[in-house]
Amino acid sequence: MTLQVLLVRNQPTPMRSADILAVAARDSVVAFGGPSWTVQLGRRDSTTASSSAVNTNIPSPLMDLNDLISNFAKKGFSAKEMVTLSGAHTIGQARCLLFRQRIYNETNINSEFATSLKSNCPSSGGDDNLSPLDATSSVLFDNGYFRDLVNNKGVFHSEQQLFNGGSTDSQVTTYSTNIGTFYADFANAMVKMGNLSPLTGTDGQIRTNCRKNKLNSIGALLISFEQSRSFLFLVFLCPEY
């Protein structure tokens, strides 16, 4: 029995697909040992999907710090919230194609760590080989990701930019030593993200089947993503970007 069927059967009114994704993001974090937060319900589902819009809005793993700050600012998030939400990379994996340049050409990377990644990511070929984004605790939602950054073990170029002599270094250091602060900030940031331009009232539609809107299942997921506006959920869907 699917999560959606369970939710629909136990709800007095139809459970929106966008709401299901938002709840699933929260419960996935909790399942991996992370914090919980209240998910406000009542979103309506979009009737259109745009893969190009999703790709345009998701930060590139090749971005520098200023570009990351600007990208999140366009959605109303501060630099602090950007660092906080980046902590979702404590779980998930990355494709070799997207971090090859870093491990072979960049200098702000732990040499032993780079060597370990090269064993599964050759200088050519193996583009789809996967490596964990958090080398120390890839199956736990903790602050290991930030400890990695302090030790120059960020997998993506964009990740190490958070701790590279810039304005966000102190926040990364705080999170690396204080998991409670990270958890509290992350929960607050996810509540804010969940309130990012949801469809309400008579806008959109209510689908009792996430996959049925005269679209294939991928299109339906993109629609629901557009309404849940959860970068975190997209990380779960496509952890390798």
Backbone as numpy.savetxt, mean C-alpha at the origin, in Angstrom:
# Nx Ny Nz CAx CAy CAz Cx Cy Cz
-17.24 -20.24 0.89 -18.09 -19.04 0.89 -17.21 -17.80 0.89
-17.51 -16.84 0.02 -16.68 -15.66 -0.10 -16.95 -14.67 1.02
-15.98 -13.76 1.24 -16.15 -12.70 2.23 -17.38 -11.87 1.90
-17.60 -11.59 0.63 -18.74 -10.75 0.26 -20.06 -11.43 0.61
-20.17 -12.73 0.34 -21.40 -13.45 0.66 -21.67 -13.41 2.15
-20.64 -13.62 2.96 -20.80 -13.58 4.41 -21.28 -12.21 4.87
-20.69 -11.16 4.33 -21.07 -9.82 4.73 -22.49 -9.47 4.30
-22.83 -9.83 3.09 -24.17 -9.52 2.58 -25.23 -10.24 3.39
-24.96 -11.50 3.75 -25.95 -12.28 4.50 -26.17 -11.74 5.90
-25.16 -11.08 6.45 -25.25 -10.61 7.83 -25.50 -9.12 7.94
-25.81 -8.46 6.82 -26.08 -7.04 6.82 -27.55 -6.79 6.50
-28.20 -5.89 7.21 -29.60 -5.58 6.91 -29.76 -4.87 5.57
-28.73 -4.18 5.13 -28.73 -3.53 3.82 -27.54 -4.03 3.03
-27.56 -3.93 1.69 -26.48 -4.47 0.87 -25.12 -3.88 1.26
-24.11 -4.74 1.32 -22.75 -4.32 1.62 -22.07 -3.94 0.32
-21.64 -2.71 0.20 -21.02 -2.24 -1.03 -19.67 -2.89 -1.26
-19.33 -3.09 -2.54 -18.04 -3.68 -2.87 -16.89 -2.81 -2.38
-17.04 -1.49 -2.51 -16.00 -0.57 -2.06 -15.82 -0.67 -0.55
-16.91 -0.85 0.19 -16.82 -1.02 1.64 -16.10 -2.32 1.98
-16.39 -3.37 1.22 -15.77 -4.66 1.47 -14.25 -4.56 1.34
-13.80 -3.84 0.32 -12.36 -3.67 0.14 -11.74 -2.89 1.29
-12.43 -1.88 1.76 -11.93 -1.08 2.87 -11.84 -1.92 4.15
-12.86 -2.73 4.38 -12.86 -3.60 5.55 -11.78 -4.67 5.42
-11.63 -5.22 4.22 -10.61 -6.25 3.99 -9.21 -5.70 4.22
-8.96 -4.46 3.83 -7.66 -3.84 4.06 -7.37 -3.76 5.55
-8.36 -3.30 6.32 -8.20 -3.20 7.77 -7.96 -4.57 8.41
-8.80 -5.53 8.04 -8.71 -6.85 8.66 -7.44 -7.59 8.25
-6.92 -7.30 7.05 -5.66 -7.91 6.63 -4.50 -7.41 7.50
-4.52 -6.12 7.80 -3.49 -5.55 8.68 -3.55 -6.21 10.05
-4.77 -6.33 10.58 -4.94 -6.96 11.90 -4.47 -8.41 11.87
-4.79 -9.13 10.79 -4.41 -10.54 10.68 -2.90 -10.72 10.68
-2.17 -9.72 10.19 -0.72 -9.78 10.18 -0.11 -9.18 11.45
-0.94 -8.90 12.44 -0.44 -8.43 13.73 -0.41 -6.94 13.90
-1.00 -6.19 12.96 -0.96 -4.73 13.02 -2.15 -4.13 13.74
-2.29 -2.81 13.68 -3.35 -2.11 14.41 -4.70 -2.21 13.72
-5.75 -1.85 14.45 -7.09 -1.81 13.89 -7.57 -0.36 13.87
-8.64 -0.11 13.14 -9.25 1.22 13.12 -10.70 1.06 12.69
-11.49 2.08 12.94 -12.90 2.04 12.57 -13.06 2.39 11.10
-13.70 1.50 10.36 -13.96 1.75 8.94 -15.38 2.30 8.80
-15.48 3.52 8.33 -16.80 4.11 8.09 -17.40 3.47 6.84
-18.64 3.05 6.93 -19.31 2.38 5.83 -20.31 3.30 5.15
-20.78 2.89 3.99 -21.77 3.67 3.27 -21.30 4.13 1.90
-20.09 3.70 1.49 -19.61 4.06 0.15 -20.51 3.40 -0.90
-20.64 4.05 -2.04 -21.30 3.44 -3.18 -20.25 3.10 -4.22
-20.57 2.15 -5.08 -19.60 1.63 -6.05 -19.63 2.42 -7.34
-18.47 2.63 -7.90 -18.37 3.36 -9.17 -18.92 2.51 -10.31
-19.27 3.15 -11.39 -19.77 2.44 -12.57 -18.72 2.40 -13.68
-17.57 3.00 -13.44 -16.51 3.01 -14.45 -15.18 2.64 -13.79
-14.23 2.26 -14.62 -12.89 1.91 -14.13 -11.85 2.44 -15.09
-10.68 2.79 -14.56 -9.60 3.31 -15.40 -8.27 2.82 -14.85
-7.67 1.86 -15.54 -6.37 1.36 -15.11 -5.31 2.45 -15.22
-5.43 3.32 -16.23 -4.46 4.39 -16.40 -4.54 5.38 -15.24
-5.76 5.63 -14.73 -5.91 6.54 -13.60 -5.27 5.95 -12.35
-5.44 4.64 -12.17 -4.81 3.97 -11.03 -3.30 4.08 -11.13
-2.75 3.75 -12.31 -1.29 3.78 -12.49 -0.74 5.19 -12.33
-1.53 6.19 -12.72 -1.09 7.58 -12.59 -1.03 8.02 -11.14
-1.95 7.53 -10.33 -2.04 7.96 -8.94 -1.11 7.22 -7.99
-0.72 6.02 -8.34 0.16 5.24 -7.46 1.60 5.73 -7.61
2.28 6.04 -6.50 3.65 6.53 -6.58 4.59 5.51 -7.22
5.51 5.98 -8.02 6.49 5.11 -8.67 7.58 4.71 -7.68
8.07 3.47 -7.76 9.18 3.04 -6.90 10.50 3.71 -7.25
10.50 4.52 -8.30 11.71 5.22 -8.72 11.72 6.69 -8.29
10.69 7.13 -7.57 10.57 8.54 -7.19 11.58 8.94 -6.12
11.99 10.23 -6.20 12.79 10.84 -5.13 11.84 11.38 -4.06
12.41 11.84 -2.96 11.60 12.26 -1.82 10.64 13.39 -2.18
11.12 14.42 -2.86 10.25 15.55 -3.20 9.07 15.12 -4.07
9.32 14.18 -4.98 8.24 13.69 -5.84 7.22 12.89 -5.03
7.70 12.13 -4.06 6.80 11.37 -3.20 5.90 12.31 -2.39
6.52 13.33 -1.81 5.77 14.30 -1.02 4.72 14.98 -1.88
5.09 15.36 -3.09 4.18 16.02 -4.01 3.04 15.10 -4.43
3.36 13.84 -4.69 2.36 12.88 -5.12 1.28 12.69 -4.07
1.69 12.55 -2.81 0.72 12.36 -1.74 -0.02 13.66 -1.43
0.66 14.79 -1.59 0.02 16.08 -1.32 -1.16 16.30 -2.27
-1.07 15.79 -3.48 -2.16 15.93 -4.44 -3.44 15.27 -3.94
-3.29 14.31 -3.06 -4.44 13.62 -2.47 -4.76 14.13 -1.07
-4.08 15.20 -0.67 -4.38 15.81 0.62 -3.61 15.24 1.80
-2.54 14.49 1.54 -1.76 13.89 2.61 -0.47 14.66 2.84
-0.10 14.79 4.11 1.13 15.48 4.48 2.33 14.56 4.27
3.53 15.13 4.36 4.74 14.32 4.25 4.78 13.28 5.36
4.33 13.67 6.56 4.30 12.72 7.67 3.37 11.55 7.36
2.19 11.83 6.82 1.25 10.76 6.48 1.79 9.90 5.36
2.55 10.49 4.45 3.16 9.72 3.37 4.11 8.67 3.95
4.95 9.09 4.89 5.89 8.15 5.51 5.12 7.07 6.27
4.10 7.50 7.00 3.29 6.55 7.77 2.68 5.48 6.88
2.03 5.89 5.80 1.37 4.95 4.91 2.38 4.06 4.18
3.58 4.56 3.96 4.62 3.76 3.33 4.98 2.55 4.19
4.68 2.64 5.48 4.95 1.53 6.38 4.16 0.29 6.04
3.15 0.40 5.16 2.41 -0.77 4.69 3.34 -1.74 3.97
4.49 -1.25 3.52 5.45 -2.11 2.83 6.18 -3.05 3.79
5.77 -3.07 5.03 6.31 -4.05 5.95 5.86 -5.46 5.55
4.84 -5.57 4.70 4.45 -6.84 4.09 4.43 -6.65 2.58
4.45 -7.74 1.85 4.43 -7.66 0.39 5.79 -7.96 -0.22
5.78 -8.09 -1.54 7.00 -8.42 -2.27 7.20 -7.48 -3.45
8.41 -7.49 -3.99 8.76 -6.60 -5.09 9.35 -7.38 -6.24
9.06 -6.93 -7.45 9.63 -7.56 -8.65 11.05 -7.07 -8.87
11.90 -7.98 -9.29 13.30 -7.66 -9.59 13.42 -6.48 -10.55
12.56 -6.44 -11.56 12.61 -5.38 -12.57 12.62 -3.99 -11.95
11.93 -3.83 -10.81 11.72 -2.51 -10.23 12.77 -2.12 -9.20
13.64 -3.03 -8.82 14.71 -2.63 -7.89 16.11 -3.02 -8.38
16.21 -3.54 -9.62 17.51 -3.93 -10.17 18.47 -2.75 -10.22
17.98 -1.61 -10.69 18.82 -0.42 -10.78 19.41 -0.05 -9.42
18.61 -0.18 -8.38 19.07 0.19 -7.03 20.18 -0.73 -6.55
20.00 -2.03 -6.68 20.97 -2.95 -6.06 22.27 -3.04 -6.86
22.24 -2.65 -8.13 23.46 -2.73 -8.93 24.17 -1.39 -9.10
23.46 -0.28 -8.89 24.06 1.01 -9.21 24.06 2.04 -8.08
23.20 1.87 -7.08 23.13 2.88 -6.03 24.10 2.56 -4.90
24.55 3.60 -4.21 25.55 3.43 -3.15 24.97 3.50 -1.75
23.76 4.04 -1.60 23.17 4.15 -0.26 22.39 2.88 0.09
23.04 1.76 -0.07 22.42 0.47 0.21 23.43 -0.42 0.92
22.99 -1.12 1.94 23.85 -2.04 2.67 24.41 -3.07 1.70
25.74 -3.23 1.67 26.38 -4.07 0.65 25.98 -5.55 0.78
25.88 -6.04 2.01 25.47 -7.44 2.20 24.02 -7.64 1.77
23.20 -6.65 2.04 21.80 -6.72 1.64 21.69 -6.73 0.12
22.45 -5.87 -0.55 22.43 -5.82 -2.00 22.86 -7.16 -2.59
23.89 -7.74 -2.01 24.37 -9.04 -2.49 23.29 -10.12 -2.35
22.57 -10.10 -1.23 21.53 -11.10 -1.02 20.41 -10.94 -2.04
20.07 -9.71 -2.40 19.02 -9.48 -3.40 19.49 -9.89 -4.79
20.77 -9.70 -5.07 21.30 -10.06 -6.38 21.20 -11.56 -6.64
21.18 -12.37 -5.58 21.09 -13.82 -5.76 19.77 -14.23 -6.40
18.76 -13.38 -6.29 17.46 -13.68 -6.88 17.08 -12.66 -7.95
17.99 -11.73 -8.21 17.72 -10.68 -9.19 18.99 -10.42 -10.00
19.23 -11.21 -11.04 20.44 -11.04 -11.85 20.44 -9.71 -12.60
21.60 -9.34 -13.10 21.72 -8.06 -13.81 20.91 -8.03 -15.09
20.54 -9.20 -15.60 19.64 -9.29 -16.75 18.81 -10.56 -16.60
17.55 -10.48 -17.02 16.65 -11.61 -16.85 16.06 -11.66 -15.45
15.11 -12.55 -15.26 14.49 -12.71 -13.95 13.67 -11.52 -13.50
13.11 -10.79 -14.46 12.37 -9.56 -14.12 11.25 -9.79 -13.12
10.62 -10.95 -13.18 9.46 -11.21 -12.32 9.82 -11.93 -11.02
11.09 -12.17 -10.78 11.49 -12.78 -9.51 11.13 -11.85 -8.36
10.62 -12.42 -7.28 10.13 -11.63 -6.16 11.04 -11.71 -4.94
11.12 -10.57 -4.24 11.84 -10.48 -2.97 10.98 -9.69 -1.99
11.03 -10.03 -0.70 10.20 -9.31 0.28 10.63 -7.86 0.43
9.66 -6.98 0.63 9.95 -5.57 0.85 10.54 -5.33 2.23
10.21 -6.19 3.18 10.75 -6.10 4.53 11.57 -7.35 4.78
12.88 -7.21 4.77 13.77 -8.37 4.86 13.77 -9.02 6.23
13.35 -8.30 7.27 13.46 -8.82 8.62 12.21 -9.51 9.13
11.03 -9.07 8.67 9.77 -9.65 9.17 8.69 -9.48 8.12
8.83 -10.20 7.01 7.97 -9.97 5.85 6.54 -10.46 6.03
6.27 -11.26 7.07 4.91 -11.76 7.28 4.28 -11.17 8.54
4.86 -10.09 9.04 4.31 -9.39 10.20 4.12 -7.92 9.87
2.99 -7.37 10.32 2.78 -5.94 10.15 3.36 -5.25 11.38
4.64 -4.90 11.29 5.34 -4.29 12.42 6.15 -3.10 11.92
7.15 -2.68 12.68 7.98 -1.55 12.27 9.32 -2.00 11.69
9.40 -3.27 11.30 10.64 -3.78 10.71 11.04 -3.05 9.44
10.05 -2.58 8.69 10.32 -1.83 7.45 11.15 -0.59 7.75
10.83 0.11 8.82 11.56 1.33 9.16 12.95 1.01 9.72
13.07 -0.09 10.43 14.40 -0.52 10.87 15.28 -0.83 9.67
14.67 -1.43 8.65 15.41 -1.70 7.41 15.93 -0.41 6.79
15.08 0.61 6.74 15.49 1.87 6.11 16.64 2.52 6.86
16.59 2.48 8.20 17.67 3.05 9.01 18.99 2.35 8.71
18.90 1.07 8.35 20.10 0.28 8.04 20.39 0.21 6.55
19.80 1.15 5.78 20.02 1.21 4.33 19.63 -0.09 3.63
18.50 -0.65 4.05 18.01 -1.89 3.45 16.65 -1.69 2.79
16.42 -0.51 2.26 15.20 -0.29 1.49 15.33 -0.95 0.14
14.31 -1.69 -0.28 14.37 -2.42 -1.55 14.24 -1.46 -2.73
13.23 -0.61 -2.70 13.03 0.35 -3.78 13.83 1.63 -3.54
14.19 2.28 -4.62 14.82 3.60 -4.54 13.93 4.55 -3.74
12.64 4.54 -4.04 11.71 5.46 -3.37 11.65 5.21 -1.87
11.78 3.96 -1.45 11.72 3.65 -0.02 12.92 4.24 0.72
14.11 4.04 0.19 15.29 4.54 0.87 15.35 6.06 0.89
14.61 6.68 -0.01 14.53 8.13 -0.01 13.92 8.67 1.29
13.14 7.86 1.97 12.54 8.28 3.24 13.58 8.42 4.34
14.73 7.76 4.16 15.82 7.87 5.13 17.12 8.00 4.35
17.39 9.23 3.94 18.56 9.45 3.09 19.10 10.87 3.27
19.07 11.35 4.52 19.57 12.68 4.80 18.56 13.78 4.54
17.28 13.42 4.40 16.26 14.41 4.09 15.35 14.73 5.26
14.25 15.39 4.95 13.34 15.92 5.98 12.56 14.84 6.72
12.51 13.64 6.20 11.71 12.59 6.83 12.55 11.62 7.66
13.85 11.84 7.74 14.73 10.93 8.48 14.30 10.74 9.93
13.98 11.84 10.60 13.66 11.76 12.02 12.40 10.94 12.27
11.43 11.06 11.38 10.19 10.28 11.54 10.46 8.79 11.35
11.27 8.45 10.38 11.63 7.05 10.15 12.35 6.50 11.38
13.25 7.29 11.94 13.97 6.86 13.14 13.01 6.61 14.30
12.05 7.52 14.48 11.06 7.36 15.56 10.27 6.07 15.38
9.78 5.82 14.18 9.01 4.61 13.93 9.85 3.35 14.10
11.12 3.44 13.79 11.99 2.25 13.89 12.18 1.79 15.33
11.97 2.69 16.28 12.18 2.37 17.69 10.89 2.40 18.51
9.80 2.90 17.94 8.55 3.03 18.68 7.39 2.53 17.83
7.09 1.24 17.96 6.04 0.64 17.14 4.66 1.19 17.50
4.47 1.57 18.76 3.18 2.11 19.17 2.85 3.41 18.46
3.84 4.27 18.31 3.64 5.53 17.59 3.29 5.27 16.13
4.00 4.33 15.51 3.70 3.97 14.12 2.28 3.43 14.00
1.89 2.53 14.87 0.55 1.95 14.80 -0.53 3.02 14.92
-0.38 3.93 15.88 -1.38 4.97 16.10 -1.48 5.89 14.88
-0.33 6.30 14.35 -0.32 7.18 13.18 -0.88 6.47 11.95
-0.56 5.19 11.82 -1.03 4.44 10.65 -2.55 4.31 10.66
-3.10 3.98 11.81 -4.55 3.85 11.93 -5.24 5.16 11.57
-4.72 6.27 12.06 -5.31 7.57 11.76 -5.21 7.89 10.27
-4.07 7.57 9.67 -3.89 7.85 8.25 -4.83 7.00 7.39
-5.09 5.77 7.82 -5.99 4.91 7.06 -7.44 5.38 7.16
-7.82 5.92 8.32 -9.16 6.50 8.44 -9.30 7.66 7.47
-8.27 8.50 7.40 -8.30 9.63 6.47 -8.37 9.15 5.03
-7.60 8.13 4.70 -7.61 7.60 3.34 -8.98 7.03 2.99
-9.61 6.39 3.96 -10.93 5.82 3.71 -11.99 6.86 3.44
-11.73 8.11 3.84 -12.67 9.21 3.62 -12.32 10.05 2.40
-11.43 9.53 1.57 -10.96 10.28 0.42 -11.94 10.16 -0.75
-12.79 11.16 -0.90 -13.72 11.29 -2.04 -14.57 10.05 -2.30
-15.24 9.51 -1.29 -16.11 8.36 -1.55 -17.39 8.80 -2.26
-17.97 7.88 -3.02 -19.29 8.14 -3.62 -20.35 7.85 -2.56
-21.28 8.78 -2.40 -22.35 8.61 -1.43 -23.66 9.09 -2.04
-24.72 9.03 -1.26 -26.02 9.52 -1.74 -26.53 8.71 -2.89
-26.79 9.38 -4.01 -27.31 8.68 -5.20 -26.22 8.49 -6.26
-24.99 8.88 -5.95 -23.89 8.70 -6.90 -23.52 7.21 -6.99
-23.07 6.78 -8.17 -22.61 5.41 -8.33 -23.75 4.41 -8.22
-23.42 3.23 -7.73 -24.39 2.16 -7.63 -24.04 1.27 -6.45
-24.92 0.32 -6.15 -24.64 -0.70 -5.14 -24.62 -2.05 -5.84
-23.46 -2.69 -5.85 -23.33 -4.01 -6.47 -23.31 -5.07 -5.38
-24.16 -6.05 -5.48 -24.13 -7.15 -4.53 -23.18 -8.24 -5.00
-22.67 -8.10 -6.21 -21.63 -8.98 -6.73 -20.52 -8.10 -7.26
-19.36 -8.12 -6.60 -18.25 -7.23 -6.97 -17.86 -7.37 -8.43
-18.09 -8.54 -9.02 -17.59 -8.82 -10.36 -18.59 -8.48 -11.46
-19.80 -8.09 -11.09 -20.82 -7.89 -12.12 -21.17 -6.43 -12.30
-20.62 -5.85 -13.36 -20.99 -4.50 -13.77 -20.70 -4.37 -15.26
-20.96 -5.47 -15.99 -20.64 -5.58 -17.41 -19.15 -5.37 -17.64
-18.35 -5.78 -16.64 -16.90 -5.68 -16.74 -16.32 -7.02 -16.31
-15.06 -7.25 -16.67 -14.42 -8.45 -16.14 -14.01 -8.20 -14.69
-13.49 -9.23 -14.04 -13.20 -9.12 -12.61 -12.12 -8.09 -12.32
-11.15 -7.94 -13.21 -10.09 -6.94 -12.99 -10.69 -5.55 -13.05
-11.58 -5.31 -14.00 -12.23 -4.01 -14.09 -13.02 -3.71 -12.84
-13.70 -4.72 -12.31 -14.48 -4.51 -11.09 -13.59 -4.17 -9.92
-12.43 -4.83 -9.83 -11.50 -4.52 -8.75 -10.98 -3.09 -8.87
-10.73 -2.67 -10.10 -10.27 -1.29 -10.31 -11.35 -0.30 -9.89
-12.60 -0.61 -10.24 -13.70 0.25 -9.83 -13.74 0.37 -8.32
-13.69 -0.78 -7.65 -13.78 -0.77 -6.19 -12.59 -0.05 -5.58
-11.42 -0.20 -6.21 -10.26 0.51 -5.70 -10.47 2.01 -5.80
-11.01 2.45 -6.94 -11.22 3.88 -7.11 -12.12 4.44 -6.02
-13.05 3.63 -5.54 -13.96 4.11 -4.52 -13.42 3.95 -3.12
-12.66 2.89 -2.86 -12.09 2.73 -1.52 -10.88 3.64 -1.35
-10.25 4.02 -2.47 -9.09 4.90 -2.46 -8.02 4.38 -1.50
-7.83 3.06 -1.46 -6.87 2.50 -0.52 -5.60 2.09 -1.22
-4.53 2.90 -1.09 -3.23 2.50 -1.60 -2.82 1.18 -0.98
-3.15 1.00 0.29 -2.76 -0.21 0.99 -3.37 -1.43 0.33
-4.66 -1.34 -0.03 -5.29 -2.51 -0.65 -4.64 -2.81 -1.97
-4.23 -1.80 -2.74 -3.57 -2.06 -4.00 -2.22 -2.74 -3.74
-1.57 -2.39 -2.66 -0.32 -3.07 -2.30 -0.59 -4.54 -2.08
-1.74 -4.86 -1.42 -2.08 -6.26 -1.21 -2.36 -6.96 -2.54
-3.02 -6.26 -3.47 -3.33 -6.84 -4.76 -2.08 -6.98 -5.61
-1.26 -5.94 -5.62 -0.08 -5.88 -6.48 1.12 -5.44 -5.65
1.59 -6.26 -4.71 2.67 -5.84 -3.83 3.96 -5.54 -4.56
4.09 -6.06 -5.79 5.31 -5.80 -6.55 5.15 -4.57 -7.44
4.08 -3.75 -7.17 3.76 -2.58 -7.98 3.34 -3.03 -9.38
